[in-house]
Amino acid sequence: MTVVIEDIASYCEDPAAFAACIAYLVVKSQDQLERRRQLIAAVERGRIGRIEERPVAEGLIVLTAIEPGRRIDRSSGATVLRFREPRGLVRLKDGTLLVAEIDRVAHIGPGGGELREYRHPLFAFLHSIEVAADQRRLLVVSSGYDALIEIDLVSGETLWEWITWEHGFNPSEDGVYLARRPERHRELVAQGLAARLLQPERLGAHGLMTSERTNHPNSACYDPRDPSKVLATLGHSGEVVEIDRRDGSWRRVVAGLASMPHGIEPYGSGWLVTDTLRGDCWLLSRGFELERKLAFGRLPGKPPELAGNEWLQVVRPLAQGIFIGLDANRGLVLVDPTRRRYALVPVDEDWCVHWCVPADAGDEVTEIEQPRPP
């Protein structure tokens, strides 16, 4: 199959081609400049990800107008809610929000007040969350323990778990085998293997450091055409796997991505996934064949010290035929592939924008700020 590669830099930059819209931005931290320096250092050492502990950062959920050329920051008239390193966000049909903080999921009411929280012993360094079609089940990616966890939103009970190191992704890159049960840990040690018994109560909100995880899942979604299947991106190996919820078996459906891909989700009759470190968005067929790439890497605006380094956090559908790229080096990028147009939306230089969710017409943009519990 011939793959169509669309170089966004070859499109016409045309701010007038994009109407203003309202959306939620998830800002996982406010240290983007420092993160750029860390990315350069990580690339130089040949290993992406955290290798030492750090404090939990303060992040934001921002409800704001997205309009080409209009800078988005705290003073731009947006609703701002503070959270501890948020990365995932779902807007429910009733207008309330589910927010994945670093080690819990919070249910937030229209006025910003907290309605409920969800916790699990393996919740750490949470990334994506997705609600099932029945609006009752929530799929949570807990990157801190290489885990996918499904919970019941009514009872709060755990419905399903899938952990990489219990399904063939063991040991870690350092050769250490992970176990969460003492008997399994003893088996590994008896085989003469370097093994670690995980005790979440002794670790912090980040769980394992990125370099200690076996494959760092960082996004997942339900298959809308097969309720028994879940798709997930695996950060270390740079691939997408399809997991059977009935027995935990899995198969590799997308290979060839760089490490740290993000944002697997259904799109049209196929799929969408972001090749973060290469600055590309992949559009896949229903059978996961690569059909088209949207390449962001040659767009202007990247700081010169980043040279060839890219970090396209995720590309998502924003409106009919319109995509939004959350580019850590350039801001927000609006793209219309049909009309071959793009436009840039600047954001606060210190904001590390991780996710974007289109808002409903009834969502209000007000000037409030509410602290979250520690």
N, C-alpha and C positions, 0 to 999 in steps of 0.2 A: 504494500500500500504506500502510495506517495504521501509524504507528510508536508503540509503547507506550513511554511514558517513566515509569520507576520512580524516584521521588524517595526515596532511601534514608532521608532525614531523616523521612519520613512513616511509616517502619516503626517497630515497637516495639523499643526497645533492651532486649535480653534476653540477658545473658551466659549464663544457664542453658540457652539453646537450642543452645549449641555445645559439643561435646565437645572435650577437649584432644587435640591431635595433635602429631606430631613432623615438623619440616620443616627444610630448609636455608634460611637467609637469606644473601643476598649483599649485604654492606655495602661499597659502592664507595669510601667515604671516611668519615672521622670529623670532618667539619666542616659538619654540616647547618645550623647556625645561620648560618655565614658564607655558605653557598649560598643561604639565604633572602634575605639582604641583596643578593646578586648578582642573584637573580631579580627583585627589585623594581627594581634599577637597570636591568636588561636590558629590562624591560617599559617603563620610562620612556623609554629611548632608542629603543624600537621595534624592537629586534633581539635575538633570543634566541641565546645561545651565546658562547663564549670569544673574546675579541678580543685577548688577550695571553697570552704563555707563563706557565706556572706549574709548580711542582715536581710530581712524581708523588706522589700521596697513598698512605698506607697504608690498606688495606681489610681486610675480614675475611670468612671463611666461617664461619657460625655454625650448628651443629646444635643445635636447641633445642625445647623444648615450647612450643607456641602455645596459650595458654589465656586467655580473656577476663579482663581485669583484672590479669593477672600481667605485671609489667614485665620486659622482656627486655633484659639488659645483660651485661657481662662477669661479674658476680657471680651470675648466675641459674642457675648449674650447667650451662652449655652448653659444648659443644666449640667451641673457637675456633682457627682457623688464619689466619695473617696472609698477605696477598698484596698485590701492587702493583696497586692500583685494579682489583679484579676486578669484572666485570659479568655474565658468562655462566657458567652451571653446568649440567652434565648429569650425572645419576646413571646409570651404566651398569648393565646387568643383573647383572654380577658384584659389584656393590656399590662399585666404585671410582668416582672422580669425574673429570670433565674440567672444568677451571676456566679461563676466559678471563681472564688477566691483561691488563694494558694493551697488551702487545706480544707475547704468546706464549700458547699453550695448554699447561697443565700437566696431566699424568695423575697423579692422587693415589691412593695405596693406602689401605686401610681404617684403617691406623694413622697416617695423615697424611704418610707419606713419599712423596717424588716418584718415580714409576716411569719417566717419560719426559716430554719436552717437544716441542712442535711450533712451528716458526718459519717465517716467510715474509717476504720483503723488504717486502711491503705490509701486514704486520701492525702496526697502530698504533691506539690508542684503541679496542680491541676491545669489542664489545657482545655481542650474542646469539650463542650457538652451539647447534646442533641436530644430533643424530646421525640418520642415515638409518635406515630400517627394517631394513636389513641389518647394522646396528651396525658397519659398516666405514668409512663415509664421514661426514665432519664438515663441516657448513655453518657458516662463520665470517663474521660481519659485522665488517668492519674500517672503522669510521666515519672513522678518521683519513685514509684515502685514498678515501673514497666507494666502497668495494669490498665485494663478496661473493666469498668464496673457499671452494672445496670442496677438502678434502684427504683422502687415503687414510690411515686410522688405522694401517694395518699398515706400509706403505712410507714414509709421510710425504710422498709426492709430491703435487703440485698436480694436481687433476683438472679444475678449471673455475674461471674467473674472470669477473666481471662488474663493470665500473666505470662509475659514472654518467656521468662526463665522456667516456666512449668510446661512450655509447649515447644521445646526444641531450641530455644535461644539461650543456651547456657554453655560455656561460661561467659563472663564479661570480656571486654577487649584485653583486660589485664590477666586473664586466665583464672579468675576467681568464680567458683560456682556459688550460686545463690540458693538459699532455701528458707522457707518460712515456718517449717515444722521441724522440731528437734530430731525426730526419727529420720527424716530425709537428710538432715545435716550430718547425722552420725553415719549414715550410709555412704555419703560422699567422702567423709574423712577416712572411713575404713577402706575406701578404694585408693587412698593415697592422694586425693585431690585437694587442692587449695579451696576451702569452702568457707562461706560466711552465713551464719544464722541471722536472719533479719529480725530485729526487734523494734518495730515502729515507735513504740513508746520511748525509746532511747534516742531517737533521731528527731530532727527538727521538721519544720513545715515543708522544707524542700525534699525531704526523704533522702534517697541516695543522691550523691553528686552525679552530674551528667556523665562523667567519665567512668563511674562505677556501674551504671545501668547496662543491661545486656543488649537492649535495642531501642530504648527511648521512644515508644509510641507517643505521638503528639497531636493526632486528630483522628476522629472516627465518625462514621455515620451508619445509619441503617440503610439496607438496600430496599428501596421503595417497591421493587418488583418481587422480592423474595424475603418475607419477614423472618426467615430463619438465618439470614446472613447479615454480617456486619463487615464494613470495610475499614481499614486502618492504615495510616502512614507510619512507617518505622524509621526513626531518625538516623540511627547509626548505619543501617544497611542501605538506606535510600531506596525504598520500595513500598509498594502497596500490597497488602495481603487481604484476602477474603476469608473470614472466619465463620465457621458454622456454629451457631449458638447452641445447637443440640448436643454436640459432643466435643467442641473445642478444636476440632481439626481445622486446618487452614491450608490455603494454597496461595502462591505468589501470583498476582495478576498484573502487576506493573513493576518492571525492573528498569535500571538505567538512569534513575534519578540520582542527583548528587545527594550527599548526606543532608539530613534535616529538611526533607520535603514537608509541606504542610497542606492542610485544607482540602482533603478529599471530600467531595460532595457530589450528589447527583446534579446533572445539568442537561436539560432537554431529555433526549433519549439515552444519553451517555453519562459521562463523568467529567469532573474538573479536579485538577490537582496542581499545586504550585511547586515548582522546582526552585526552592528558595535561594540556594547558593549560586545558581546559574542565572537567576533573574528571569525565569521563564514561567509561563502558565501553559499547562498541557490540557488540551481538550481531547477526550477519549471517546471512543465508540461504546455502545452498550457492552460489547465484548472486551473492552479495555484496550483496543488497538489505538495507538496514537494517531490522530487525524490532523491535528493542528497545534502549532505553538504560537503563543503571543510572547515576543521577546522584548523585555524592557531594558536590557543592559546597555543599549546605546543612547538612551534618552539623556538629555542635558540635565544639569543641576546636581550631579554627584560631587561631593567634596574631593578635590584632587588627591588628598592623602590616601583615599581608599583605593586608588589605582584600579586594578581589575576586580576588586572584591565587590560582590553583590550580596544584598540581603533583602529579597522580595518576600516579606513576611507571608502574605497570602493575596490571592486574587479572587474576588467574589462577584457574583451578579448583583448589580445595584438596581437596575431598572430594565425594562424591555430592551434587549440588545446592547445594554451598557454594562461594562465591567468597572470595578474599582480595584486598583492595585495599591496595597499598603506597602510602600517602598521605604525602608528604613533610611535610605540614602537621599531620597528626593521628596518625600512627602506623600500625598495621596495623588494617584494618577487615574484620571477618568479616561476610558477607552471605548470608542465605538468602532469595532472592526468593520462593520458593514459600510459605513461612510468614510472609513479611514481617517478618523479624527481622534485627537487626544487633547487633554488639558490637565494642568497641574493645579493642585490645591495645597498651598503651604500650611504646615502645622507647626506648633511650638517646637523649636529645635531640640528640646529636651524630652519631648514625648516619644515614648516607644509604643507605637500603635500596633496592637496585635490582632484585632478583629473588628469587623464592621457589620452591623445589622440594619437594614432599612427599617425606618420607623413607620408607624401608621399615621394616617392623616389626622387622627384624633390626639396623637401624642403632643404634648405642649412643650415648647422650648421656653423655659423660665430661668431666672437667675437665682438658683439656690445651691447651697453646698452643705452637705451633711456628713459629719465624720462617721466612720464605721467603727465597730468595736475592735479592740486590739486582739 
